[in-house]
Amino acid sequence: MQRHPDPRFIVAAHIFWVAITLARPSLVSGTCVVAIVYPQQHEIILAADGKVSFTGHPEIKKVGCKIVEQPSCIVGLSGIATYPRTGFDLSALARTACTHPGDIRAKADYFENIALAPVTSVLRFLKMNDLTEYRFQTNGEGDFIDAIFCGLQDGHLSILVRGFRVDTKGEMYTIRSEFNEMQERGQAALAGNNSSILAYMTKHADWDRDLKPADAARMFIRQEIKEFPARVAAPIALLQIDKALMRVELQMSVHWIARGACVSEEKQKQ
């Protein structure tokens, strides 16, 4: 497996959503996930839509959380959520990675390591049982899964992307990108449906100067909901990571602007 940096993340990440059609229904997220870091605001905004679907069963409508919240580690997820036939669980992998010792880069790298075997198993199953779908997934046009890690790296608010892509020859390689609050302009990582967002950014080069980060993230996802209602839908989850919210020991806390489909642990216990 090869590892390549992805230059598309310099200004805006360009990660495409891909779905997997299985003989048995699998929970798949249509997905639009946006992570924005503004140097002038010293904050990260992470947002995600709430729509998930079951492959082969478009009539089943469900909402789900695409954001993992752990101490010092926040992750936005895109791609297949679960694959019962192989035991694949993207959220569980992200939660495990967040418990790994070290800074946010160490956690993101650990996710890449532990996700490799499960992702490979899913692809192998497709190759053996659904060649048509396997060929679709290996067309080289988008990422298989993506995880957007948000947190502190070397004392700076940072966004780190780890993903897997499969080329037309069936070779899988990782997608990596990182940026932080020290850059001159606002930066955005986009996972999932994003054509409307990219069109807006192209037309409005000063989007990061004209829009507050939370307003930008919310507007971007609403644009994708309008463009792709079958794949992206409310409720929108929106949270803020700010240096002003850091404790003395540099453990992060976050402020949920809107929880969307991400129900708090307290409510889950009720």
Solvent accessible surface area in square Angstrom, and as a share of the most:
residue,aa,sasa,rsa
1,M,110,0.49
2,Q,86,0.38
3,R,132,0.48
4,H,70,0.31
5,P,110,0.69
6,D,10,0.05
7,P,97,0.61
8,R,73,0.27
9,F,2,0.01
10,I,123,0.62
11,V,84,0.48
12,A,12,0.09
13,A,0,0.00
14,H,50,0.22
15,I,0,0.00
16,F,78,0.33
17,W,50,0.18
18,V,19,0.11
19,A,25,0.20
20,I,1,0.00
21,T,66,0.38
22,L,15,0.07
23,A,99,0.77
24,R,120,0.44
25,P,51,0.32
26,S,1,0.01
27,L,35,0.18
28,V,1,0.00
29,S,6,0.04
30,G,2,0.02
31,T,0,0.00
32,C,1,0.00
33,V,0,0.00
34,V,0,0.00
35,A,0,0.00
36,I,0,0.00
37,V,0,0.00
38,Y,2,0.01
39,P,20,0.12
40,Q,96,0.42
41,Q,83,0.37
42,H,93,0.42
43,E,13,0.06
44,I,0,0.00
45,I,2,0.01
46,L,0,0.00
47,A,0,0.00
48,A,1,0.01
49,D,2,0.01
50,G,1,0.01
51,K,32,0.14
52,V,7,0.04
53,S,31,0.20
54,F,48,0.20
55,T,14,0.08
56,G,59,0.57
57,H,64,0.28
58,P,114,0.72
59,E,117,0.52
60,I,68,0.34
61,K,169,0.72
62,K,95,0.40
63,V,83,0.48
64,G,19,0.18
65,C,60,0.36
66,K,9,0.04
67,I,7,0.04
68,V,3,0.01
69,E,67,0.30
70,Q,40,0.18
71,P,99,0.62
72,S,25,0.16
73,C,0,0.00
74,I,2,0.01
75,V,0,0.00
76,G,0,0.00
77,L,12,0.06
78,S,3,0.02
79,G,3,0.03
80,I,1,0.01
81,A,24,0.19
82,T,37,0.22
83,Y,0,0.00
84,P,61,0.38
85,R,110,0.40
86,T,50,0.29
87,G,62,0.60
88,F,5,0.02
89,D,55,0.29
90,L,4,0.02
91,S,41,0.27
92,A,48,0.37
93,L,25,0.13
94,A,0,0.00
95,R,103,0.38
96,T,66,0.39
97,A,0,0.00
98,C,5,0.03
99,T,97,0.56
100,H,57,0.25
101,P,104,0.65
102,G,54,0.52
103,D,65,0.34
104,I,3,0.01
105,R,88,0.32
106,A,34,0.26
107,K,16,0.07
108,A,0,0.00
109,D,37,0.19
110,Y,66,0.25
111,F,0,0.00
112,E,3,0.02
113,N,95,0.49
114,I,42,0.21
115,A,0,0.00
116,L,60,0.30
117,A,70,0.54
118,P,36,0.23
119,V,0,0.00
120,T,41,0.24
121,S,38,0.25
122,V,0,0.00
123,L,15,0.07
124,R,131,0.48
125,F,37,0.16
126,L,1,0.00
127,K,116,0.49
128,M,150,0.67
129,N,92,0.47
130,D,43,0.22
131,L,81,0.40
132,T,109,0.63
133,E,22,0.10
134,Y,26,0.10
135,R,156,0.57
136,F,107,0.45
137,Q,9,0.04
138,T,8,0.04
139,N,52,0.26
140,G,32,0.31
141,E,123,0.55
142,G,6,0.06
143,D,2,0.01
144,F,5,0.02
145,I,1,0.00
146,D,2,0.01
147,A,0,0.00
148,I,0,0.00
149,F,0,0.00
150,C,0,0.00
151,G,0,0.00
152,L,27,0.13
153,Q,11,0.05
154,D,110,0.57
155,G,40,0.39
156,H,55,0.25
157,L,0,0.00
158,S,6,0.04
159,I,0,0.00
160,L,1,0.00
161,V,0,0.00
162,R,1,0.00
163,G,1,0.01
164,F,0,0.00
165,R,25,0.09
166,V,3,0.01
167,D,33,0.17
168,T,102,0.59
169,K,185,0.78
170,G,30,0.28
171,E,64,0.29
172,M,21,0.09
173,Y,35,0.13
174,T,0,0.00
175,I,3,0.01
176,R,54,0.20
177,S,15,0.10
178,E,68,0.30
179,F,11,0.05
180,N,43,0.22
181,E,4,0.02
182,M,122,0.54
183,Q,67,0.30
184,E,163,0.73
185,R,69,0.25
186,G,3,0.03
187,Q,13,0.06
188,A,0,0.00
189,A,0,0.00
190,L,1,0.00
191,A,1,0.01
192,G,0,0.00
193,N,12,0.06
194,N,3,0.02
195,S,58,0.37
196,S,22,0.14
197,I,0,0.00
198,L,39,0.19
199,A,63,0.49
200,Y,42,0.16
201,M,17,0.08
202,T,116,0.67
203,K,161,0.68
204,H,68,0.30
205,A,76,0.59
206,D,63,0.33
207,W,7,0.02
208,D,3,0.02
209,R,151,0.55
210,D,103,0.53
211,L,39,0.19
212,K,143,0.61
213,P,4,0.03
214,A,20,0.16
215,D,64,0.33
216,A,0,0.00
217,A,0,0.00
218,R,58,0.21
219,M,53,0.24
220,F,0,0.00
221,I,0,0.00
222,R,141,0.51
223,Q,47,0.21
224,E,0,0.00
225,I,38,0.19
226,K,175,0.74
227,E,99,0.44
228,F,51,0.21
229,P,89,0.56
230,A,85,0.66
231,R,100,0.37
232,V,0,0.00
233,A,26,0.20
234,A,64,0.50
235,P,50,0.31
236,I,28,0.14
237,A,4,0.03
238,L,1,0.01
239,L,0,0.00
240,Q,38,0.17
241,I,0,0.00
242,D,24,0.13
243,K,76,0.32
244,A,91,0.71
245,L,64,0.32
246,M,33,0.15
247,R,130,0.47
248,V,150,0.86
249,E,108,0.48
250,L,109,0.54
251,Q,71,0.32
252,M,11,0.05
253,S,34,0.22
254,V,31,0.18
255,H,94,0.42
256,W,36,0.13
257,I,65,0.33
258,A,40,0.31
259,R,83,0.30
260,G,32,0.30
261,A,18,0.14
262,C,7,0.04
263,V,76,0.44
264,S,15,0.09
265,E,109,0.49
266,E,119,0.53
267,K,129,0.55
268,Q,127,0.56
269,K,169,0.72
270,Q,181,0.80
